[in-house]
Amino acid sequence: MPNPNPKISGLTRDLVFILLSAVCGGLAGGSAGFYASSYSGYERLPTVVSTSTAQSVKVVATTSTFALVQVGRPALTSVVPPAFLKQRGSFLGTIYRTPKVGVFEDRFLTNDRMLGQAVAVTSDGWFITSASAITGLKTADMVIWYGGSSYAVDRGVIDRLNGTVYLKTSAKDVQSASFTRAQDLVVGGEAWSEYRPGEIAPHVILDLSRRNPADEMTSSEVAARRVILDGVSALGDLGGGVWDANGQLVGIVDSKPGETARIIPAASIAASFSSLLGTGEIRHAYLGVRAYDLAALKLSGDREGLPLQGALVRDEKKGGKPGVALNSPAAKAKLKSGDVILKVERDILDGTADLGEVLSEYRPGSSVTLRILRDKTDMDVSVVLGSVVTSEVLK
């Protein structure tokens, strides 16, 4: 049937269209707001504004961009002090057993030929290592690999004072190490090992005055003290260098594979090497006593009035050796068994350096004052130090 009123029908249609447009506009705006709020980690999206009238729907939107901030990884910090690395190359050479003359492959310096490491101590090719690294070998039995070349060992000198050996090569323009002082080291302090050329690792100093074993008597002409680090030595570590934060030599590795890392302090090394360069042999001051280091000694029960530190002069029953050698400077100064040497001049024997190490810093012939404890009484004794050769030529 025809619509009796076409105007009313058209009006109804327009109203329905307007209502549907408004509903759609509202839904679009709500969806946009929800979508924008869900990205709270980025810059928030603008609000979409919808307006509607009876005649039309108008959508107005502003534009914006995401601000993406890239989060990078923080740079790793070096565990090696900048002062240590600055303008520093490796002072280390590697000692190998000399290969036999043969085909090309027979001359390879492989790990099974490695004897240990050696620290350069002069620019003209002197190196130092632990005597334990080359036990039983001759100079012709070894070569040193340094800076990309191998060098034959022309001369070797063993120092009985501290168990080191100096090796001379023909290497030139070698970077040579400088030595740190014993008093600059502290328990709990940091040190850096170089067990292979250029391979640096941090360590903690655990002990400054270890002796192995601690209950053995030592001669006043032997520096038996060792510095202990955390960690264990591996094959080939003997003779490796240990450094302080300024890149100065603390000492060289003297521990065998599987042992706690133990090093020979640089203080006695410096004194010995100075003598070797000056006279061609290693000569030290001579006192002539045998003693226990009380700072390292552990006693059960009463200490019988003995102090906690000092060098206790005593006859050695096991070997039958007297505490004071006959005709020695100590004998001439009337030292006797039972005396405790507390000081040499201003150097206190508190365990940070043993008697032999302290005496190594004095020239032969020097007159020194010893502070001793005898029968619970302190007294000063004047001694003129003699001279003793502690070097032995390595053939």
C-alpha positions as CSV (number, residue, x, y, z in Angstrom):
1,M,0.0,0.0,0.0
2,P,1.5,3.4,-0.8
3,N,2.7,5.5,2.2
4,P,0.1,8.2,2.9
5,N,2.7,10.6,4.2
6,P,6.1,10.4,2.5
7,K,7.6,13.3,4.5
8,I,7.2,11.5,7.8
9,S,8.8,8.4,6.4
10,G,11.8,10.4,5.1
11,L,12.2,12.1,8.5
12,T,12.2,8.8,10.3
13,R,14.9,7.5,8.0
14,D,17.0,10.5,8.7
15,L,16.7,10.2,12.4
16,V,17.7,6.6,12.3
17,F,20.8,7.4,10.2
18,I,21.8,10.2,12.7
19,L,21.4,7.9,15.7
20,L,23.5,5.2,14.1
21,S,26.2,7.7,13.2
22,A,26.4,8.9,16.8
23,V,26.6,5.4,18.2
24,C,29.4,4.5,15.7
25,G,31.3,7.7,16.5
26,G,31.1,6.9,20.2
27,L,32.3,3.4,19.7
28,A,35.2,4.6,17.5
29,G,36.3,7.2,20.1
30,G,36.2,4.7,23.0
31,S,38.2,2.1,21.0
32,A,40.8,4.7,20.2
33,G,41.1,5.8,23.8
34,F,41.5,2.2,25.0
35,Y,44.1,1.5,22.4
36,A,46.1,4.5,23.3
37,S,46.0,3.9,27.1
38,S,47.2,0.3,26.6
39,Y,50.7,1.6,25.4
40,S,51.7,3.3,28.7
41,G,55.3,2.6,28.0
42,Y,55.4,4.8,25.0
43,E,54.3,8.4,24.3
44,R,50.6,8.5,24.8
45,L,48.4,8.6,21.7
46,P,46.2,11.7,21.2
47,T,42.5,11.5,22.0
48,V,40.2,11.1,19.0
49,V,37.4,13.6,19.2
50,S,34.1,12.8,17.5
51,T,31.2,15.3,17.0
52,S,27.9,14.6,15.5
53,T,25.0,16.7,14.5
54,A,21.6,16.0,13.0
55,Q,23.1,16.6,9.6
56,S,26.6,15.0,9.6
57,V,29.4,13.4,11.6
58,K,32.8,15.1,11.7
59,V,36.0,13.3,13.0
60,V,38.9,15.5,14.0
61,A,42.3,13.9,14.9
62,T,45.7,15.3,15.7
63,T,48.9,13.6,14.7
64,S,51.9,12.4,16.8
65,T,54.8,10.0,16.6
66,F,56.2,7.3,18.9
67,A,59.3,8.3,20.8
68,L,61.3,5.0,21.1
69,V,64.2,5.2,23.5
70,Q,66.8,2.5,22.9
71,V,68.2,1.1,26.2
72,G,71.8,0.0,25.6
73,R,73.9,-2.3,27.8
74,P,76.2,-0.5,30.3
75,A,79.9,-0.8,29.3
76,L,81.9,-3.4,31.2
77,T,84.4,-1.8,33.6
78,S,88.0,-3.1,33.6
79,V,89.3,-4.9,36.7
80,V,92.8,-3.8,35.8
81,P,93.7,-0.2,36.9
82,P,94.2,2.3,34.1
83,A,97.6,3.2,35.5
84,F,98.6,-0.4,35.1
85,L,97.6,-0.6,31.5
86,K,98.7,2.8,30.3
87,Q,101.6,2.5,27.8
88,R,102.3,-0.9,29.2
89,G,103.4,-3.9,27.0
90,S,104.2,-7.3,28.4
91,F,107.4,-7.8,30.4
92,L,107.0,-11.5,30.2
93,G,108.8,-14.1,28.1
94,T,108.1,-17.9,28.0
95,I,110.8,-20.4,28.6
96,Y,110.8,-23.5,26.5
97,R,113.0,-26.6,26.4
98,T,115.3,-26.2,23.3
99,P,114.0,-28.3,20.4
100,K,116.3,-30.8,18.8
101,V,117.6,-29.9,15.3
102,G,115.4,-31.6,12.8
103,V,112.6,-31.1,10.3
104,F,110.4,-27.9,10.4
105,E,107.8,-29.4,12.7
106,D,110.4,-30.5,15.2
107,R,111.2,-26.9,16.0
108,F,107.7,-25.9,17.1
109,L,107.6,-24.4,20.6
110,T,104.6,-26.4,21.9
111,N,103.1,-26.4,25.3
112,D,104.7,-29.8,26.2
113,R,108.1,-28.0,25.9
114,M,107.1,-25.1,28.1
115,L,109.1,-24.8,31.3
116,G,107.7,-21.6,32.8
117,Q,107.8,-17.8,32.4
118,A,110.5,-15.2,32.9
119,V,110.2,-11.4,33.7
120,A,112.4,-9.0,31.8
121,V,114.5,-6.9,34.1
122,T,116.8,-5.0,31.7
123,S,116.3,-3.6,28.2
124,D,119.3,-5.6,26.9
125,G,117.9,-9.0,27.6
126,W,118.2,-10.1,31.2
127,F,115.2,-12.1,32.5
128,I,114.5,-13.5,36.0
129,T,112.5,-16.7,36.8
130,S,112.1,-19.2,39.7
131,A,115.0,-21.7,40.0
132,S,112.3,-24.4,40.3
133,A,111.3,-23.8,36.7
134,I,114.7,-25.0,35.3
135,T,115.9,-27.5,37.9
136,G,118.6,-29.8,36.4
137,L,118.9,-27.9,33.1
138,K,121.8,-26.1,31.5
139,T,121.6,-22.8,29.6
140,A,121.8,-24.8,26.3
141,D,118.7,-26.7,27.2
142,M,116.4,-23.6,27.0
143,V,115.2,-20.7,24.8
144,I,113.1,-17.7,25.7
145,W,110.2,-16.7,23.4
146,Y,109.7,-12.9,23.7
147,G,108.0,-10.4,21.5
148,G,107.5,-12.8,18.6
149,S,111.1,-14.2,18.5
150,S,113.0,-16.9,20.3
151,Y,116.3,-16.2,22.0
152,A,119.0,-18.6,23.2
153,V,120.1,-18.3,26.8
154,D,123.8,-17.1,26.8
155,R,124.3,-17.0,30.5
156,G,122.6,-18.1,33.7
157,V,123.2,-17.1,37.4
158,I,121.3,-18.8,40.3
159,D,120.8,-16.8,43.5
160,R,120.7,-19.1,46.6
161,L,119.5,-16.2,48.7
162,N,115.9,-16.4,47.4
163,G,115.7,-19.3,44.9
164,T,115.7,-17.2,41.7
165,V,117.8,-17.5,38.5
166,Y,118.8,-14.7,36.1
167,L,119.0,-15.6,32.4
168,K,120.8,-13.4,29.8
169,T,119.7,-13.4,26.1
170,S,120.6,-11.3,23.1
171,A,117.2,-9.6,23.0
172,K,117.3,-5.8,22.6
173,D,114.9,-2.9,23.4
174,V,113.1,-5.1,25.9
175,Q,110.5,-3.5,28.2
176,S,111.9,-4.0,31.7
177,A,110.0,-4.2,34.9
178,S,110.5,-2.0,38.0
179,F,110.1,-3.3,41.5
180,T,107.6,-2.4,44.3
181,R,108.6,-2.1,47.9
182,A,107.8,-4.6,50.6
183,Q,106.1,-2.0,52.8
184,D,103.7,-1.1,50.0
185,L,101.9,-4.5,50.3
186,V,99.1,-5.2,52.6
187,V,97.0,-8.3,53.5
188,G,93.7,-8.0,51.6
189,G,95.3,-5.8,49.0
190,E,95.0,-6.3,45.3
191,A,97.6,-7.7,42.9
192,W,97.5,-8.8,39.2
193,S,99.1,-11.9,37.9
194,E,100.5,-12.4,34.4
195,Y,101.0,-16.1,34.1
196,R,101.2,-15.9,30.4
197,P,102.4,-12.8,28.3
198,G,99.5,-10.3,28.2
199,E,97.0,-12.4,30.2
200,I,96.2,-10.4,33.3
201,A,94.0,-11.6,36.2
202,P,93.1,-10.0,39.5
203,H,94.1,-11.5,42.9
204,V,93.8,-10.8,46.6
205,I,96.9,-10.9,48.8
206,L,96.2,-13.5,51.6
207,D,99.5,-13.6,53.5
208,L,102.7,-11.5,53.3
209,S,105.0,-13.8,55.4
210,R,104.4,-17.4,54.6
211,R,107.3,-19.8,55.0
212,N,107.2,-23.4,53.9
213,P,107.4,-25.0,56.4
214,A,107.2,-22.3,59.0
215,D,108.9,-24.4,61.8
216,E,112.2,-24.7,60.0
217,M,115.2,-22.7,61.0
218,T,116.7,-20.4,58.3
219,S,120.1,-18.8,57.8
220,S,120.5,-15.1,58.0
221,E,121.8,-15.4,54.4
222,V,118.5,-16.8,53.0
223,A,115.3,-14.9,52.2
224,A,112.6,-17.6,52.8
225,R,109.5,-15.4,53.0
226,R,106.8,-15.8,50.3
227,V,103.7,-13.8,49.5
228,I,100.5,-15.9,49.2
229,L,97.7,-15.0,46.7
230,D,94.2,-16.5,46.3
231,G,94.1,-19.2,43.6
232,V,96.1,-22.2,42.6
233,S,99.0,-22.4,40.2
234,A,98.9,-24.4,37.0
235,L,101.4,-26.0,34.7
236,G,103.7,-23.4,33.2
237,D,103.0,-20.6,35.8
238,L,106.4,-20.9,37.5
239,G,108.3,-17.6,37.0
240,G,105.2,-15.6,36.0
241,G,105.0,-12.0,37.1
242,V,102.7,-10.5,39.8
243,W,102.1,-6.7,39.7
244,D,100.7,-3.9,41.8
245,A,98.2,-1.2,40.7
246,N,101.0,0.9,39.3
247,G,102.4,-1.9,37.1
248,Q,105.4,-2.5,39.4
249,L,106.6,-6.0,40.0
250,V,105.4,-7.5,43.4
251,G,107.3,-10.8,42.8
252,I,107.5,-13.9,40.7
253,V,105.6,-17.2,40.9
254,D,107.4,-19.9,42.9
255,S,104.5,-22.4,43.3
256,K,104.2,-25.7,41.5
257,P,101.0,-26.9,39.7
258,G,98.2,-27.6,42.2
259,E,99.8,-25.5,45.0
260,T,98.4,-22.3,46.4
261,A,99.8,-19.3,44.4
262,R,103.1,-18.3,46.1
263,I,105.5,-15.7,45.0
264,I,109.1,-14.6,45.7
265,P,108.9,-10.9,46.9
266,A,110.5,-8.4,44.6
267,A,112.5,-6.7,47.5
268,S,115.2,-9.3,47.7
269,I,115.2,-9.7,43.9
270,A,116.1,-6.0,43.4
271,A,119.0,-6.2,45.8
272,S,120.5,-9.3,44.2
273,F,120.2,-8.0,40.7
274,S,121.8,-4.7,41.6
275,S,124.8,-6.7,42.9
276,L,124.9,-8.9,39.8
277,L,125.0,-6.0,37.4
278,G,127.6,-4.1,39.5
279,T,130.1,-6.9,40.2
280,G,129.2,-9.8,37.9
281,E,128.2,-11.9,40.9
282,I,125.6,-11.7,43.7
283,R,127.2,-10.7,46.9
284,H,125.3,-9.9,50.1
285,A,125.9,-8.8,53.7
286,Y,126.8,-11.6,56.0
287,L,125.8,-11.9,59.7
288,G,126.2,-15.7,60.3
289,V,123.2,-16.8,62.5
290,R,120.5,-19.5,62.2
291,A,117.1,-18.5,63.6
292,Y,113.4,-19.1,63.8
293,D,111.0,-16.3,62.6
294,L,108.8,-15.9,65.7
295,A,106.1,-14.1,63.6
296,A,105.6,-17.3,61.6
297,L,106.1,-19.8,64.4
298,K,103.2,-21.5,66.2
299,L,103.9,-22.7,69.7
300,S,101.8,-24.9,72.0
301,G,101.5,-23.8,75.6
302,D,103.6,-21.1,77.2
303,R,105.9,-19.0,75.0
304,E,108.5,-18.9,77.8
305,G,108.8,-15.1,77.6
306,L,109.4,-15.1,73.8
307,P,107.9,-12.1,72.0
308,L,105.4,-12.5,69.1
309,Q,108.0,-11.3,66.5
310,G,111.7,-11.2,65.9
311,A,114.4,-13.8,64.9
312,L,115.1,-16.3,67.6
313,V,118.8,-17.4,67.4
314,R,119.1,-21.1,68.3
315,D,121.3,-24.1,67.7
316,E,119.9,-26.5,65.2
317,K,119.8,-29.9,66.8
318,K,118.6,-31.7,63.7
319,G,121.5,-30.7,61.6
320,G,124.0,-30.1,64.3
321,K,124.6,-26.5,63.2
322,P,125.3,-23.8,65.7
323,G,123.0,-20.8,66.1
324,V,126.0,-18.5,65.8
325,A,128.6,-19.5,63.1
326,L,132.2,-19.6,64.2
327,N,134.3,-16.5,63.4
328,S,131.2,-14.8,61.9
329,P,130.3,-11.2,62.4
330,A,127.6,-12.3,64.9
331,A,130.2,-14.3,66.9
332,K,132.6,-11.3,66.9
333,A,129.7,-9.1,68.2
334,K,129.1,-11.8,71.0
335,L,125.6,-12.8,69.9
336,K,124.6,-16.2,71.4
337,S,121.9,-18.9,71.1
338,G,118.7,-17.7,72.8
339,D,119.0,-14.1,71.7
340,V,116.0,-12.6,69.8
341,I,116.9,-10.0,67.1
342,L,114.1,-7.5,67.2
343,K,115.4,-4.8,64.8
344,V,118.2,-4.2,62.3
345,E,118.7,-0.4,62.5
346,R,115.1,0.9,62.0
347,D,113.8,-2.3,60.3
348,I,111.6,-4.1,62.7
349,L,111.4,-7.9,62.2
350,D,107.6,-8.1,62.4
351,G,107.1,-10.8,59.7
352,T,106.7,-8.5,56.8
353,A,110.3,-9.3,55.9
354,D,112.5,-12.0,57.4
355,L,116.1,-11.5,58.6
356,G,117.8,-12.6,55.4
357,E,115.6,-10.3,53.3
358,V,116.3,-7.3,55.6
359,L,120.1,-7.9,55.6
360,S,120.0,-8.2,51.7
361,E,119.4,-4.4,51.6
362,Y,122.6,-3.6,53.4
363,R,126.0,-3.4,51.8
364,P,128.8,-5.8,52.9
365,G,131.1,-4.1,55.4
366,S,128.3,-1.9,56.8
367,S,128.2,-1.2,60.5
368,V,124.7,-1.8,61.8
369,T,123.0,-1.7,65.2
370,L,120.9,-4.8,66.2
371,R,118.2,-4.4,68.8
372,I,118.1,-7.7,70.7
373,L,116.2,-9.3,73.6
374,R,118.5,-11.3,75.9
375,D,117.2,-12.8,79.2
376,K,114.1,-10.5,79.0
377,T,116.3,-7.4,78.7
378,D,116.5,-5.3,75.5
379,M,119.9,-4.1,74.4
380,D,121.7,-2.7,71.4
381,V,124.6,-4.6,69.8
382,S,126.9,-3.1,67.1
383,V,127.9,-5.4,64.3
384,V,130.1,-5.0,61.2
385,L,128.6,-7.1,58.5
386,G,130.7,-9.4,56.5
387,S,130.4,-10.4,52.8
388,V,129.0,-13.7,51.2
389,V,128.5,-14.7,47.6
390,T,125.1,-16.3,47.1
391,S,125.3,-16.7,43.3
392,E,126.1,-19.8,41.4
393,V,126.9,-20.0,37.6
394,L,124.4,-22.0,35.6
395,K,126.4,-24.1,33.1
